[in-house]
């Protein structure tokens, strides 16, 4: 099998615009995403870059006075956990599980994570089809897409 993710390995993810990220994800098949997820170094780079951009894509005016910890659990070959902190009109992100109790936890596979964060899948549909599990404040989970400038592929 040809390595369908070879272009991603050499890509400078920090230089890719959110719209280009959305186009790249839209062009990946489920099999290609599975290949990406099996390469732990590549998976860590891609996931890390997505979370690294969250603070820049945060829209504080949409969050209002919200103070919350949002835990993301991405399940694949290994589980990856990130926490997003929203407070005082700011957003910060850290890798790993902290001591703070999350207001909502989102659990999904690698494919669902890439598609949600690239605007290629709606979280409500994924939730209804049980590909996205929400624990805690479901209303907050529904509000998340409006609090971040999620890219759209042209």
C-alpha positions in Angstrom: 0.0 0.0 0.0 1.3 3.5 -0.8 1.7 5.7 2.2 -1.2 8.1 1.8 -0.1 10.2 4.7 3.4 10.9 3.4 2.4 14.5 2.4 1.3 15.1 6.0 4.6 13.9 7.5 6.6 16.6 5.6 4.0 19.3 6.0 4.8 22.3 8.2 1.5 22.2 10.1 2.1 25.6 11.7 2.2 27.2 8.3 -1.1 25.7 7.1 -4.1 28.0 7.3 -7.3 26.8 9.0 -9.0 26.6 5.6 -6.2 24.5 4.2 -6.4 22.2 7.2 -10.1 21.8 6.5 -9.4 21.0 2.8 -6.7 18.5 3.8 -9.0 16.7 6.3 -11.9 16.7 3.8 -9.6 14.9 1.3 -8.6 12.1 3.6 -10.4 8.8 3.5 -11.2 6.9 6.7 -8.3 4.5 5.8 -5.9 7.4 5.5 -7.0 8.8 8.8 -6.5 5.4 10.4 -2.9 5.3 8.9 -2.2 8.8 10.3 -3.5 7.7 13.8 -1.2 4.7 13.8 1.9 6.8 13.4 2.2 8.1 16.9 4.6 10.9 16.1 2.5 12.2 13.2 -0.7 11.9 15.2 0.9 13.8 18.1 2.0 16.6 15.7 -1.4 17.0 14.1 -3.4 16.8 17.4 -0.9 19.2 19.1 -1.2 21.7 16.2 -5.0 21.6 16.4 -5.0 22.3 20.1 -2.2 24.8 19.7 -4.5 26.9 17.5 -7.5 26.8 19.8 -6.6 29.9 21.8 -6.1 31.9 18.5 -9.5 30.7 17.2 -11.3 31.4 20.4 -14.0 34.1 20.1 -14.3 35.6 23.6 -17.4 37.6 22.7 -19.2 34.4 22.1 -18.1 32.8 25.4 -19.4 35.7 27.5 -18.7 35.2 31.2 -18.1 31.4 30.8 -15.7 29.8 33.1 -15.1 26.1 32.3 -12.7 23.3 31.8 -13.5 21.3 28.7 -11.8 17.9 28.5 -11.1 16.3 25.1 -10.4 12.6 25.0 -9.3 11.3 21.6 -9.4 7.5 21.5 -7.3 5.6 19.1 -4.3 3.4 19.4 -3.7 5.3 22.5 -5.8 7.8 24.4 -4.8 11.5 24.1 -6.3 14.0 26.5 -6.2 17.8 26.3 -8.0 20.3 28.5 -9.2 23.7 27.3 -9.7 26.4 30.0 -12.1 29.2 29.3 -12.2 32.0 31.9 -12.2 35.8 31.9 -12.6 36.1 28.2 -9.5 34.0 27.5 -8.8 30.5 26.4 -5.8 28.3 27.2 -4.9 24.7 26.5 -2.8 22.1 28.1 -2.0 18.5 27.2 -3.0 15.9 29.8 -5.5 15.4 32.5 -5.4 18.0 35.3 -7.0 18.0 38.7 -9.8 20.4 37.8 -13.2 18.9 37.3 -14.2 19.4 33.7 -17.6 21.0 33.1 -17.9 18.8 30.0 -15.9 15.9 28.5 -15.9 15.1 24.8 -14.8 11.7 23.8 -14.3 10.7 20.2 -12.1 8.8 17.8 -9.3 10.2 15.6 -11.5 10.6 12.5 -14.3 12.3 14.4 -11.8 14.7 16.1 -10.2 15.7 12.8 -13.6 16.2 11.1 -15.1 18.2 13.9 -12.1 20.5 14.3 -11.9 21.1 10.6 -15.6 21.8 10.1 -16.1 18.7 8.0 -18.6 17.1 10.4 -21.2 18.5 12.8 -20.9 17.6 16.4 -24.6 17.1 16.8 -24.7 14.5 14.1 -21.7 12.7 15.6 -23.4 12.8 19.0 -26.7 11.5 17.6 -24.8 8.6 15.8 -22.9 7.9 19.0 -19.5 8.7 17.5 -19.1 11.6 20.0 -19.8 11.0 23.6 -20.5 14.0 25.9 -20.3 13.7 29.6 -21.4 16.7 31.8 -22.9 19.9 30.5 -24.4 19.0 27.1 -25.6 22.6 26.6 -22.0 23.8 26.8 -20.9 21.1 24.4 -23.5 22.4 21.9 -22.2 26.0 22.4 -18.5 25.1 21.7 -18.7 25.4 17.9 -19.9 29.0 18.2 -17.1 29.9 20.6 -14.4 29.0 18.2 -13.7 30.1 14.6 -13.9 26.6 13.0 -12.4 26.5 9.5 -14.4 25.8 6.5 -13.0 24.1 3.4 -13.8 25.9 0.2 
